[in-house]
Amino acid sequence: MNIRSLTRGDGAVIGAAVLLFIASFLEYFSADCDGSLCDKIDMPNAWDTEKLQLILPTIFLTGIIGAALLVGGRFLPEGRKFGAITLPQFGASLLVVSLWSQVWSMIVAPDEASMGAGSILALIATLIGAAAAMVSPVVPALAAPLMPAGGARPGPYGGQPQAGYGYPGGPQQGGYGYPGAPQAGQPGPYGGQPAQDQPGPGQSHGGPQGAAGAPDPNFQPFWFAVPMARPLFPEDGSPQPIAELAPGTWYLAVEQRGQALVAQTQDGRRGVLQDTSNIQRG
């Protein structure tokens, strides 16, 4: 289970579910009363199923279960479906049903009763949950990862941050993509081995663009996300993509081949990501 699979929209859905659960314990209706009569009126909440038979299952349980299905579906392998739809799609549908049920219950409320705190809070919660579930895939701000990628850490004694592998502008000891790396045929730092020729655009260590190229023995796997949809090609160099990496989802880089990365999707498929520009490292 990788919590980095969650987006900001998923976080809004989780918050809406918590708010909906709290609202279920508050008075769903309220009534105007005078003096001592207020103490004699017992207004029900959603759990009082004798007075409010359909409020609990159609609004509160439907919304909470929908949020649980949507968030839980993020941890399943990509493309896993239950029938014709995915689990997050089913959860989003339940959240919309919960919102409609809440709106309808307010429309048909008794004339002598007004909406209580539980009803108003439930309307807000279902509106947030349904909106976040429906618009998150198309709004970049909500599709961004909920947990940001780890950046630089403060240095000791309040010094400057120590940039790690892949940190923008940080020292990388002449490694992959480091602008200050020694040129081919020149000695490395501290009298080390000469640097190898770096592949040009569209090429790898093994020749033309593709899956060729010697793996980096010093490579350490890391999580990353792409800024936009990018194809994942087979490791044998075939031009037909085997998958498409989507923004807002974290993938595992398991190998580095020249300027390309061998990435693994959540369902276990491996392939070569040729365009690694502007990826976000975790």
N, C-alpha and C positions, 0 to 999 in steps of 0.2 A: 504494500500500500504506500503510494507516494503522495504526500500531501501537496507537493508542488503541482500536481495535476489540477488542483482547484483554482478557479479564477475569482476575480473580485465579484463577479455576478453570483457565483456560488456562495461567496461569503454573505452577500445581501440576502440570498435565499435562506441560509442558515439563521441569520438574524431575524428574518421574518417568521420562521418557524418557532423560534424561542419566544418572540413577541406574541404569537398566536397561542402558544401554550399558556402563557401568563394570562392572556385575555380570557381564557376558558374558565378561570376561577373567579372572575369579576362578574358583577351583576349585568345580565344581558339586557334587561329592561329596567326602566326606572319610572316612578309615578309621582305626580304632584300630590302632596298631602299637607295637612295642617296640624300643627301641634303634636298631641299624643298619638294621633293616627299613624304617624311615620314609624313608630316603634312596632306597630301591629302588622305592618305590611312586610312580608318576606318576599323579596324579589329574587327570582331564580337565576342561577348561572348556567353555563352550558352543560354541566354535569348533572343537573336536576332533570333527568330524562322523563320524569312523570309529568312535568309541566312543559318542557321543551323537548319533544320527542325526536325531532329531526335535526335540531341545531348542531348537536355534537357530532354525529357522523357525517353530515353533508358539508359542514364548514370547517370545523376544527380538525377532526381526524383526517378528512380528505386533504386539507392543506398540509398538515404535518407529515402524513405519509407521502404526499407528492414531493415535498422537500427532501425527505429521506431517500426516495428513489432517484431523484435528480442528482443529489450529491453522491450517493453510493454508486451510481453508474459511472462516475468519473474514474473510479478505481478499477473498472473492468477493462479488459483488452479492447482496443479500438475496433469498431465494427461489429461488436457483439450485439445481436438483436434478439428480442423476444417477440416472435411473430414477425410483424411487418415494421415495427418501430424499435428504437433503442430505449433503454431504461431511462435516460435523461428526458427523452421526448415524452414518455409516458408520465414521468413525474411533472413535467411542465404542463401537461394537459390537466392533471389533477389540480394543480395550483390555479389554473384558469377556472375550473369547475368550482373550486372553493370560493374564489372571488365572486362569481356569478351567484352562487347560493347565498352569500352574505348580502349582496345588493338586493336580491329578491326578498330575503327575510326582512330587510328594512322597508321595502315597499309595502309588504302585506302585514306590517306590524299592527297590533290593535290600536284603535283610535285613542283609547284611554291610557295608553302607555307610550313612553318615549324611549329613545335609545339610551341604554346605560353605558357605563364605561367599558364593559366587556365588548359590547357591540361596536362601539366606535373604534376601540383598539383593534378588534378583529378586522374591521374594514381597512384600516391602515396596513395591518400585517399582510392581509391577502393581496392588497393592491401592490405592495412592495415585492412580495414573492412572485406574483404572476408577471409583473413588469420586468423584473430581473431575469426570470426564466426565459421570457420571450425575446428580449432585445439584447441579451448578453452576447450571443454569437455575432451580432452585426455592429456592436458598439465597441471600438477598440479599448476604451477606458475600462469597460466591464470585462472584456475578454482577456485582459492582462492577468498574469499570474497573481494569485492572492499572496503568496510568499515570495518576496523579491529575491533575486539572486544575490548571493553573498558577495559583497564587494571587498574593498580594502579594510584591513583591521588597523586600529590605532597602534602606533609603535610604542615601545617601552618608554616610560618616564615622560609621557605626553609628547613624544616625538611625532614625526610625520608618519602617515600610514605606510605600511609595507605592502606594496602591490604584489599580488600573487600571479599565477599563470593566467594569462588572458586578460589581466586588468588593463583597461585602456590607459596608455601613457606610462605604464609601469615598466621597470627593468625586467627583462626576461632572459638575461645572460646569453644573449646571442642565439636564442632559440627560434622556434617557428614564428615567422612574421615579425621578428624584432628588427627595427630599421637600422640599428647599429651593429648588426651582425657582420663579421668579417667576410670579405669577398672570397670567391672561390680561388683556391690555390695559395691563399695567404695564411700565415700561422694564426691559430686561434688565440684567445687570451691566455696569458701566463705560459706561453710556449706550447700550447696544446696542438692538436692535430689541425691541419688545414680544413677550412669549411668546404662542404660539398656544394656543387652547383645547385642552385635552386631552380625548380621548374618554372617556366614562363606561364602566362595566362592560357588556360585551356589545356595545359599539359601536366603530367605527373612525372615522377621519377622513372617510370617505365615507358614513357613515350607519349602518344597523343592522349587527349582527354578520355578518361575512362576510369576503370577500377585499378589499373596498374600502379605500381609504386611500392617501394619497400616500406613496411611498417616501421614506425619510430619505436626503438626499444625502450626509450625513456618516457614513453607516453603514459599518462595517468588518466583513467576514465573519469568523465565528468558529465553532469547533466547540463543540457542546453535547450534553448527555445529559439525558434526562428522568427524573424520580424514579419514575414509573409509566407504564404504557401510556397513550398519548394519540393521538387521531385526527388525521390530516393531511387537510385539506380542499382541494378544487381551488381554483386561483387565481381562477376565474370566479365564486366565491361559491356554488357548488352545495352543498347540504346533505349529499350522500352522500360519506363519506370515501373517499379513494383509497389510503390506507395507514394503518398504525398504527405509531407510534414506540414502540420497546420500550426499557426500561431496560437499562443495560449496553452500549448501542451508541452510538457517537458519530455525530452528524449535523452537516451544515454549514448554518449560517444564512447565507443569501445576500442577504436583504433584510429591512428592518424597515418594517412598515406599521402605524402607530399602536402599539397594544399587542401586535400579532401579529407573528410572524416567518414569513418565507418560507424553508422548510427544504428541503434536498435530501438524498434518501436515497442509500445506496451504489450503488443501481442506476440513479441518474440522475433519478429522479422528483422533481418539485417540487410543493410544496403549502404551504398556510397552516396554521401551528400557532397556534391561537387562544389556548390556555391555556399561557402561558409562565411561570407561577408556579413558583418553586423549581427552575428548571432549573440544571444545573451547567455552567458555561462552561469551555472548554478553553483 
